[in-house]
Amino acid sequence: MSKMEKVDEYIDILRGRMDEEDFCKLSRISNPDVYRFIAEAIELCDPRDVFICSDTADELEYIRRMAIVSREEHPLATPGHTYHFDGYYDQGRDREVTKFLVPKGDFLSPALNQIDRDEGLREIFDLLRGSMRGRTMIVRFLILGPEDSIFTIPCMECTDSWYVAHSVSLLYRSGYRTFTRMKPSTEFFKTLHSAGELDERMVSVNYSKKRIYIDYITNTVYSVNTQYAGNSIGFKKLALRLAIRKAHSEGWLAEHFMIMGVHGPGGRKTYIAGAFPSACGKTSTAMLPGETILADDIAYVRNIDGVCRAVNAEIGIFGILKDINPVDDPLLYKVLTSPGEIIFSNVLVKDGKPWWLGMGCDVPDEGENYSGRWFKGKIGPDGKEVPPASENARYTISLKMLPNCDPELDNPLGVELGAIIYGGRDYRAYVPVQQAFSWEHGVVAYGASLETETTFALVEEKGRYEINVMSIQDFLSIPLDQYIRNYIDFGRKLVKKPLIFGVNYFLRDLRTGEFLNDRRDKHVWIKWIELRVHRDVKALKTPTGLIPRYEDLVILFKRVLGKSYDYNDYERQFTIRIPENLRKIERVLEFWKTKVLNTPLELLRILDEQAKRLIEYRERYGDYVPPDRFEEEE
């Protein structure tokens, strides 16, 4: 059968499964792969009917209404607010069942979860077969990155969930117009999702058959028997895996970055990107008061005329609710408690109001949550006490709802990055903020060495440290060694390189276990980074990086937080802990030597040089070197 005959076959399938209006909307797109993907999805999933969304205001309102009519969402008392529940065992990204489909003869790092492509396709197709019977297949066309930009990636999702179809309206730019104008050969990302069998609460029931498979050969994500947005919205971290592979082949970076605009002297604004593992301060940094937010999760980074420029792949936030309260996050808390289009998921609902953990007030003793009717002391099916709301309860909003949304959000050229920061939950080793000696040093010593501790104890326990390279390890679709080499090469080709910094908001006193940083101190570290980008302040040279001078921090603490900064606090925060730093290097080296087959020699060299610098200072000053022992940079 010729290619033209095959297209005609797809068109016949489409004509027979949708009304004339929807087929007319689809026919304005000339890409035959769009027809093929939808037709094959229809044949596989067997929906009752198909709704093609062309992004008109009426259609978007219809999707919002259907999310409620279908009972996947329910209205709350505040206008525009709705809530959604995922299943008891569907409260977050599921690493175990999220896999790359790897064809025979291809290779991914053994650190990445994977399955033979032929075997995986057979399994996922068996689970998707007939999964949409009696339901509507909703087809959404979207774009990643701004419209009409070098950063733009077209994408489409076929789903039977009105909640998912509604969520993407808040999280992504509309893409129907882009699809109608793109060439027939244009590459695009695809997602096929089905929530599977649902119970009376409209929750996926076959959680044991949940599967999220990524086929990088066809740029397709398959997802079934799950509703949690991180698993069902293909263009969150799932498509990030596809973008990383595309970036690798084209010489740019797809990153797990927040981007913020930081105001500096003379009215200037400096854009800073940052990568943090979950619960390590990424969103709270991006939302610092007085600054602007451009991205909170996924960024594309390109070399444009020698300058490092970046965009937000998304236009919304699928954010963690826990600990958002009027004291720590006043701006975001106000937005979440004001009228506007917001989807809350896996919260406690009582009297038409959403409640979450750490919201700064007592939560009710009973209500409704993801476990059904909830009451204090309830035991779940796994034998554990059910909390009022999920630890991973979420909110979904458009960035444009935030008063501090950066005006450059949709700039097709993106913004110039002045700095990139990497931050983990490091209780013992790294100081609160430090600058890398070079692009290569920062990539290796802060990015490739990013680790998070799960608990704090004075006696170290093996296995409590998790290496999470650039906070992107779970999402890589190329070998880790290639990823690091690309990163280093990308920086070398820039005429104007961003400075690289490491931050650590979780340093503790080794004797007492108390945190040495106040939650608000991060604003001072970010302001110091902004000054360093423009060479406005000097720094002290330590074995692990350049650290702030005390006199500069005194000024910043007073200006930014209105409080005094004691030298004793400075000394405790910025003393270089040599034994802990050497053990950190040992853990990082063990990871790279055992989990990665072709570790770049440059990475080993940079870590070895850092270890030698630490040993040299230990011989001169002992195990713990206070900041007054270090000389100012030249």
N, C-alpha and C positions, 0 to 999 in steps of 0.2 A: 504494500500500500504506500503510495507517495505521501510526502509531507502535506501536500494540499488536500489529498483525500482524507488524511487523518484529521486535519483542521475541520473539514466539513463534518466528519463524524462527531467531533466535539460539539460543534454548533448544533447538530441535530439533538444531542443529549441535552444541551442547555435549553433549546427551544421547548423541549418536551417537559422540562422540570421547573420552568418559571413562567410567570405571566409576561404579556407583551411589554409592559412598562419596564420591568426589571431587565428583560432581554435587550430592550432598546438602550438602557443605560450601559449595559455591558458591551454592546456592539460599538460604542464610541471609543473603545480601547482596541488598538490594532495588534497588540502583542499576542501571538498565538499561544505562548506559554501560559498566559493568564487563562485562556479558554481551556487549555489542557488541564491545568491544576484544579480549576473549579469542576470541570466535567468528571475528572477522576475522583475527586472528593465526593461528588454526588453519587457516582456509581458505587463507591466504597461504603459511605455512611448512610445512604438511602434516606435523606431528609424528606419530610412531608412537602416542604416548599422552600424556595430560596429568596432571600431578600438582598438585593444589591444596593449598598449605600453609596450615593453619589455626593454626600456631604452637604446637602441642602439643610437649611435651618429646620425645616419641617421633618426631615428624615432623622436628624440628630435628636429632635424632641421626641419623635416616635420611639427611638431606641431607649431613651430615658424612661418613657412611659411603659414600654414593654418590660423593662427590667423590674418594674413594680408589679405590673399585671401578672407576670410569670412567677412572682413571689421569690425571685432571686434576690431582690432588694425590698426593703420596707421603709416607708417614710418615718422620719423623726419629727419632733415638735418644731425644731428650728427650720424655717423655710429653706429648701434646697438640700437639706441633709437627708441621707438615706443610710441604711446599714445592711450588711451582708454577712452571712455566716458560712465559713468553710467547715468541712467535716472535722471530727475530733482528731483524726490522724492526718489531717491535711492543713497543718498550721504553719508551714514554712517550706522553703526549697528543700527538695528531697534529693540529697546527694546520691543515695544508694541506687535510685531508679532513674537518675538522669545520666544518660550515656551518649557518647559519640558513636556513630555508626562508621566503622573503619573497614574499608574494603581490603580484600586480601592483597598483600604486597605493600600496603601502606603502613605507616608507623606513627604512633603518638607516644608521648612520654608515659612510662608506666605509672606515674603519679596521677594520670587522668583516667576517669572512669570510662570504659569503652566496651563495645560488643562488636562481633563480626557483623558487617553491614547486611549481608544476605539473611543471616539469622535474625537480626534486629528488625529488619523490614517485615519479615514473615510474622514475627510476634506482634508488632505494633499494628499491622494491617488486620490481623485476626481480632485484635481488641477493638479496632475502629469499625470493623465490618458491621453495618446495621445499627451503629451507635446513635444515629440521629433520627431513627424512625419515630414518626409522630411529632417531630419538632421542626422548627425553622432553621435552616443554615443561613447565618448572617455573614455577608462578605464585606469586609472593611478594607479600603485602600488607604495607606498611610505613607508617610515619609519619615526617615530618620535624618536628622540635620535640617537646616533651613531649606526653604524652597529655592529652586533655581541657583544652586550653589555647587561648587566643587565637592562639598561635603555631602550632598544629598544622596541618600540610598532609598529607592522605592521599596515598599514592602506591602504585603497583603495577608490578611488572616481570614480563614473560614472557621467559624465557630458556631456551636449551638447554644451558647450562653449569652443571654442579653446582658448579664452583669459584665462579662468580658467585653462585649461590644460597647457598652457604656463606658467602661474604664478607659479604653483606648482613646475615646473622645477627649478625655482630660489629660492623658499622658503624651499623646503624639499629635503631630501636625497632620491635618487632612491631606490626603494624597490622590484623591480621584482625578483632580485636574492634571497632576503630574503624569498619571498613567495614561490619560487621553492624549497627552502631547509627546510621550516618549516613543523612541524608535522600536520597531518590532523585535530587535535583537538586544534591547537593554536588559541587563541583569537585574534581578530583584530578589528579595528575601520572601519566603513563604512560611506560613504556619497553618497547620490543620489541627484543630482542637475539638474534643468532645468531652463534656462533663460526664458522659456515661450515664448509667442508671442512677436515678435520683429518688430519694425518699420523700415523705410527706413534707419535710422542711426544705425541699429542693436542694439537698446536699448529696454530693457524690457518695455512693455507698460501697463501691467495689475498690476500696483503698488498697487492698492487697494486690490489685491488678493495675495500680497507678504506674504509668510509664511516661517518661519525657525523653524522647530520642532526637538527636541532632544529626541530620544528614548533610555534612558539609560538601558532599559531591553535588547535590542539587540545591544547596542553600535552603533547606527545608527543615522546620521544626515540627515534630509530631508530639501531641500531648493528649492523654486520655485518662479518664477516671480521676480527675482532679479539677478543683476550681480555684485553689489558692493562686492569686494573680502572678506570683513569681514563677509558677509552673504553667499557667494557662495562657498568659499574655506573652506570645512568642517573642515580642520585641524588647522585653526586659533583658535579663542576663542571658537568655537563650540565644537571641540574635546577636548579643555581644560576642558570643563565640564565633558566629559566622563573620561578623565585622572584623574580628581579630585576624582571621584567616585572609580576608580580603585586604586588610591593611598590610599584612605581611607581604603579599604578592605585589602590592602597589607602592610600598615604601612610606607608609604613614603609620599612625598609632591609633588604636581604638582602646580606650582606657576606662577603668572604673574610677572616674574622677568626679569630684565636686569642683566647681569654678566659682570664685567670688571676686567681686571688685572691692578693693581695699583703698580707702581714701587716705591720701598722704598730704604733706605740706604743700601749700600753694594751690590747692584745689585739684591736684592730680588724682588719678585713679589707676591703681595697679592691679592687674588680674593675676590671681594666684590659683593654681589647681592643686588638688590634694587627693591622695588615695589612702583610705583607712579601712581596715576590716570592720565587720559589723560590731556596733557598740563601742567603737574606739574614738568617737567624736567628730565624725565627718559632717553630719547634718548640723550639729550644734556649732561647728566652725563656720559652715556655709551661711548660717543664719545669725551671725554675730550682729548685735545692734549697731546701727549707724553705717553698716556696709551694705553691699548689694549682693544678691545671689543670681548667678547665671545658670548654674547646673548643680544638681545634688547627687548625681549617680553615674551617668555615662557621658563621656566626651570623646569627640574625634579630634585628633591633633595632626596638623599638616605643616610641612615646610613650604611657606609661600614667599618666594623671593628672598629666601634666607632667614625669614622670620618665623618663629614658632607661633602658629595661630590655632585656636581651638573653638569648637562650637559644642553646644548641648545637643546630643542626639535626640533628646526628648523635650517636651514643654510642660511636663507635670511632675508631681512627686508622689511616689508610692512609699510613704514614709512610716517609720516605726513610731507608735504613739507613746510607748512606755517612757515615763519620766518627763513628758512635756507638761509643764505647769507654769503658773503666772510668774514665779520667781526666776526659774532657770531659762525659760524660753517665752518671755512675755509677748513678743510679736506673734510668734506662731500660735501660741495659746489663744490669743485674741482672734486670730483668723479662724481657728477651729471651733470657736464658740460664737461666731457671728454668722448671719445668714449668707448663703452662697452654696454653690454646687460642690458638695463633699460626699464621698462614699467612705463610711467607716466600716471596717471589717474586724470581726472577732472580738468586739468590745462587749461589755456588759450593758444591757439596755434595761432601763427602769423609768417608768413615767415619761416615755418619749425622749429620754436623754441618754447619750452615750457616756459610759464611764470606762476609764482605763487605769492601769497601774501607774502609780507615781504622778497622778494629776494634781496633787497638792491638797487633796481633801479626802475625807472618809468616803468610801464607796458604800452603796447599800448592802445589806446582808442577804438580799435575794433579788432575783430578776431573771432575765433570759440571756444566755450566752451560747457559745458554740457547742456546749454540751446539752443544750435544751433548757428546761427550767433549772435555774441554779439557786443554791442556797449555801450559806456559810457551812463549811465542813463536808460538802458533797464529795463523794468518792467516785472517780470516773471508771470506765470499763477496764482501764489498765491498772486499777488498784491504787492510783495516786489521787491525792486531794486536788480537786479542780479549783484553780484560781478564779477570781471574779471575771477577769478578762485574760486573753492569751498574752503571754510574754511578748509575742510577735504581732499583737493587734496593730492594725495599719489604718492610715488615712490616705485617700487618693484625691488630689486637688490639682488644678492648673496652677502653674507658677505665676501666672498673671493675676491670680487672686492675692498674691503677696504684695504689700506696699513697697517692699524692698526688692522687687523683681528688677533685674538689670535691664535697662532700655536696649541693650545690644543683643538681647536674646535671639532675635531673628535676623541678625546681620549675616548676609550670605558669605562674607569674608571672615566671620568669626572675630575673636579678640586676640590681641597679642598677650602671650603668657610671660610674665616677669619672673615667676617662680613656680616650682613644683615641690610639694611637700609630701612626705610619707610618714604616717603615724600609726603606731600599734599600741597594744596594752602591755607595756614593758615595766614591771614593778621594780626591777633591780638595776638595770644597766644604763640605758641611754638617758642623757640629760633632757630637760623639757624642750629645748630647741637648740639646734646646731646646724651650721651650714657646711655643705660638702666642699672639699678642696677643688673639685672639678666635676664636670658632667659625669665622667666615668666613675669617680669615687662615689658620687651620690647615688647613681643607678645601682651600684653594687652594695655599698655599705648601708644604705638606707632602704632602697627599693627591693633589691634581691635578697636582703637580709631581714625583711619585715616579718616580725613574729608577734604572736599574741599569747599571753599566759591566761589560763582559764581561772585559776584561783591564786591566792597568795598564801604562802607559808614560808617560814624562815628556813626550813630544811627543804632543799630542792628535790623534786621528784621527777624522774624521767617520764616523759609523755605528757606533761602539762603544758608544754610549749608547742604551738602550732605555727610552722612556717607558712606564710601566705604571701608569696612573691608579688610585690606591687599591689597586693589586695585583689589580685586578678586570677590567681592560680586555678580556682574552680572553673573558670570560664575559658581557659585556653584551649585552642583547637590546633595548635602547632606545638612542637616540642619546646620545653622550657629553655633549652640552650639556644634554639633559634630566636626565641622571643627576646632573650637578654642581648644577643648579638645585634638584633634589629634595633633595639632600644639604644644601644651604644652608638651604632652606626648613624641612626637618625640624628642624634645630637651632634655628632662630628660634622655632619653636612650643613648644620645651621650656621649662618653668619652671626646671628645674635641668639645666644643660648640662654634659656631661663636658668636662674640659679636653682640649685637643689638643696632642700632642707629636710632634716628629720625632726619630728616633734613627738613628744611623749607626755601625755597629760596624766599618766598614772604612776609616776615614780613614787615609791614609798620609802619611809625610813626603815633601814634594815633591822633595827632593834625593836621598834614599837609597832611597825606595820602601818603607821599613819601616812596618809597621802601628803606629799610635799607641795602639791599644786591645789589651789582653789579652782573650782569649776570655771570661774570667770577669768582666771589668769591667762587662758588661751588667747584672749583678745590682745594682751600685751605681747605675747610671742608673735602673733600675726602682724602686729604693728611694727615690731622689730624687723621681721622679714621684709616688710614693705620698705623700710628705711635702708636695709642692706641692698635691695635690688638697685637702689639709686645711689649707693655708696655714700649715704648720709652719715653713717656711724662706722666706727672701727670695730674690730672684734679681737678676741684672744684665740691663739692657736693651740689646740689640744691634740692628743693623739687620734681622736675620733672625728674632729671637725672644728669649726670656728664657733665660739660661743660669745654671748653678749658681755659687754663690760658692765660692771655694777652701776657706774654713774649714768649710763644710758637707760638702764632699767628703772632707776629711781625716778627719772623724768617721765618715763612712759607709764609707770604705775600710777603716778599722781595725775597725769593728763587723761589717761584712758579709764581708770577705775576710781580715781579720786582718793587713793589710799597711799600710805607710806610703805616703803619697801625696806625691810630690815636686812642688814648685811648678813646676819646669821641665816636668814632664809635663803639668800643668794648663795651662800657657801654650801648649805645643805643640798640645794637644788643642782648646783653646777660643779660640785666635786666629782672628779672622774674616778669611777669605781673600777679599778683595773682588774681584780679577780672576776667580777661579774661580767665585764666586757670581754675578757678572754674566754670565759665559758660560753658567752653568746656566740663568739666567732666559731668555737668548737661545734656548737649545735648547728650553725648555719652550714659549716663545711661538711658535717656529717650528712645533712639533707642533700646538698648538691652532689656529694660523692656517691650516695646510695640511691637517691631517687631520680637522678638525671644521668643519662648515659654518656653524653658528650659535653660535660661541663666546660664552658669557655676558660681557657688558661688565664685570660685577663682577670676573670672573676677571682680565681684562686690567688693570683698575684696581688690584687688589691687588698684582699682580706689578710694575706700573709704580711704585707707591708704594714697594715693597721696593727696586727698582733705584735710585730717587731717594735713599733712605736710605743705601744703600751708597755711592753717588757722593758724598754729603755727607760721610760719614766718611772716604772716601779723600782728599778735599780737605783735611780737618783733620789726618789722621794717616798717610796713605800707604796702600799697597796691603794691608798686613798689620797688623791692629789687635789688639794683645794685650788680654786680658780686663781688665787694670787700667785701661784707658782708658774703660771703660763704667761708668755710674752705676747705683746700686741703684734698683730700681723704687720708685715712690712708694707 
